Amino acid sequence: MSSLRKVLVIGSGGREHALSLRLLESESVGEVLLSPGNAGTHTAPPDLAHKILRNATGSPLEVAAREQPDLVIVGPEAPLCDGLVDQLSAAGFLAFGPSAAAARLEGSKAFMKDFALRHGIATARHVTVDSAASLERALAEFDAAPVVKADGLCAGKGVVVADSHDVAREAALGMLSGASFGAAGARVVLEERLRGAEASIHAISDGERIFVLPAAQDHKRIGDGDRGPNTGGMGTYAPAPLITPELAERVTRQILLPAIHGMAADGTPFRGALFAGLMVSDAGEPGLLEFNVRFGDPETQVLMNLIDGDFAEALIQAARGKLDPALLTLSKNSAVCVVLAAAGYPATPRAGDPIEGLDVAARMPNVRVFHAGTRLDAGRVLTAGGRVLGVTARGSSLAEAHQRAYQATEAIRFAGMQFRRDIAARALA
């Protein structure tokens, strides 16, 4: 196995677990380690037991220096925006992910909106506000209540879709004062509310070329029928039938490629995973809601089931600026992920509940149970975060993947477990 590659994945969530197993499936990889990882990433699953999966302790730079990986993949947005890829590159490591300058596409919503306007990418009209004094004048520019967004990173929670100007005002003042999101809300973006259906499309980029993944649809709210507060995502499925091949081609031509070419023209080439959050109007027109600069979570859990080819080799080439998109192909399968959340999530998730049934679910065909908020305690797996597991299944059809995912979900139990029963229901209907 010494001739095979070693890959280091930075992060501890379901996204990182899904990435690590897909990397381990790559012909060129013999070992994947995660920093810090979780209870599911300490050892390889039975079908990959001939390879090594393990967790590593220490800071990302310490682990890289000790382990000397052939590639480092940075999963979450915060370390990307803080410049971890720049630091790894300066230390001589090949890293997949954008530089801090390129990561501003997610790190600053005001930057992203201005960038989209400069490069002709369709997005909602907006006004940026940095003081309570200028807020009233900005609110008056919107006939209907605007969407309110904190400029900086807020772990997916910095957006308020207001039903009235009063609600928008209250939300914006809470952000500007620092009460809501600290320094991340020091600037606020007010934007026109777009109507339609949401979807997301990911692209792997080397700064010039891209490989586009299937469109996915996430379910943000905690409860069935999109009720209750927003979360980091309660489940997803792909491909999303909302995005037809013709529409996907338009998104590539009108949103993804202009972004990649625009970043290069601005002197900050984007190498990594670019994730476009879209709103598709009733007339079929795509508009950009946001850019994220990393693989989405839980979108990654389904997307990793839909790519054929040597995934690690493709990411290495992208990190080097020499991606051959022909390295990867898209499968004809569908995939569904059902997120199991802890009691009290999203407000005050409870930790420490034992999880049962993981072995039963893992033995089901074409099922992967990706760990997120879990930890090991004397051989037992306990809950340790808001979103605990991502139960993911693939099938030759969306209906087959849906059935398998929910069969596996029913095998797992922990006190207070929450999950939605309508993931992909609209697409199946």
LINSUL-V85284 format. One record per helix or strand of 3 or more residues. SS is the DSSP state (~ for helix, > for strand). FROM is the first residue (numbers start at 0). LEN is the number of residues. If there is no record, write none. Layout:
SS FROM LEN
SS FROM LEN
This chain:
> 4 7
~ 13 11
> 28 8
~ 45 3
> 51 4
~ 59 8
> 70 4
~ 76 5
~ 83 7
~ 103 4
~ 108 10
> 125 4
~ 131 8
> 146 4
> 158 3
~ 164 12
~ 181 4
> 187 4
> 196 10
> 209 3
> 215 3
> 220 3
> 226 4
> 234 4
~ 244 21
> 270 10
> 285 7
~ 298 5
> 306 3
~ 310 10
~ 324 3
> 327 3
> 333 8
~ 357 5
> 366 5
> 373 4
> 379 4
> 386 9
~ 397 13
~ 424 4
